[in-house]
Amino acid sequence: MANLVLYYTQSCPYSQKVLRFIEQNNIKLVLKDTHEGRQNREDLIKIGGKSQVPCLVIDGQALYESDDIIEWLKNEFKRH
Ligand SMILES: N[C@@H](CCC(=O)N[C@@H](CS)C(=O)NCC(=O)O)C(=O)O
């Protein structure tokens, strides 16, 4: 199972779309709000090169774009 971290913000509708999918499918992953303190946002920029949310970090690799994130999660979790 890949190590998964989702960077998100409460105010971002694209983040909320991904969070809804995660909740509905009972997917367990680490959540990091980039509006909470400075560190999460700085970490995301370091990993992915930009602060855009949502971003799913898969074993250290950044995947941006909510639709791509949901597609990736669908593929990953249909097998488990
Ligand atoms: N097409 C992207 C849009 C994501 C997006 O626009 N995110 C905004 C917040 S709602 C954002 O992170 N803006 C700040 C930035 O790009 O650094 C998706 O579907 O994930």
The ligand as an SDF file (V2000), in Angstrom:
LIG
                    3D

 20 19  0  0  0  0  0  0  0  0999 V2000
   -8.1010   22.1930  -11.5280 N   0  0  0  0  0  0  0  0  0  0  0  0
   -7.6600   22.1240  -10.1580 C   0  0  0  0  0  0  0  0  0  0  0  0
   -8.0320   23.4210   -9.4680 C   0  0  0  0  0  0  0  0  0  0  0  0
   -7.4250   23.5360   -8.0790 C   0  0  0  0  0  0  0  0  0  0  0  0
   -7.4800   24.9700   -7.5740 C   0  0  0  0  0  0  0  0  0  0  0  0
   -7.8930   25.9010   -8.2790 O   0  0  0  0  0  0  0  0  0  0  0  0
   -7.0790   25.1440   -6.3100 N   0  0  0  0  0  0  0  0  0  0  0  0
   -6.9830   26.4640   -5.7280 C   0  0  0  0  0  0  0  0  0  0  0  0
   -7.8200   26.5580   -4.4460 C   0  0  0  0  0  0  0  0  0  0  0  0
   -9.5410   26.1910   -4.7050 S   0  0  0  0  0  0  0  0  0  0  0  0
   -5.5650   26.7680   -5.3220 C   0  0  0  0  0  0  0  0  0  0  0  0
   -4.8720   25.9290   -4.7810 O   0  0  0  0  0  0  0  0  0  0  0  0
   -5.1120   28.0100   -5.5810 N   0  0  0  0  0  0  0  0  0  0  0  0
   -3.8670   28.4760   -5.0590 C   0  0  0  0  0  0  0  0  0  0  0  0
   -2.6660   28.0190   -5.8290 C   0  0  0  0  0  0  0  0  0  0  0  0
   -2.8180   27.5780   -7.0070 O   0  0  0  0  0  0  0  0  0  0  0  0
   -1.5760   28.0760   -5.2740 O   0  0  0  0  0  0  0  0  0  0  0  0
   -8.2900   20.9000   -9.4930 C   0  0  0  0  0  0  0  0  0  0  0  0
   -9.3240   20.4100   -9.9640 O   0  0  0  0  0  0  0  0  0  0  0  0
   -7.6990   20.3990   -8.5300 O   0  0  0  0  0  0  0  0  0  0  0  0
  1  2  1  0
  2  3  1  0
  2 18  1  0
  3  4  1  0
  4  5  1  0
  5  6  2  0
  5  7  1  0
  7  8  1  0
  8  9  1  0
  8 11  1  0
  9 10  1  0
 11 12  2  0
 11 13  1  0
 13 14  1  0
 14 15  1  0
 15 16  2  0
 15 17  1  0
 18 19  2  0
 18 20  1  0
M  END
$$$$
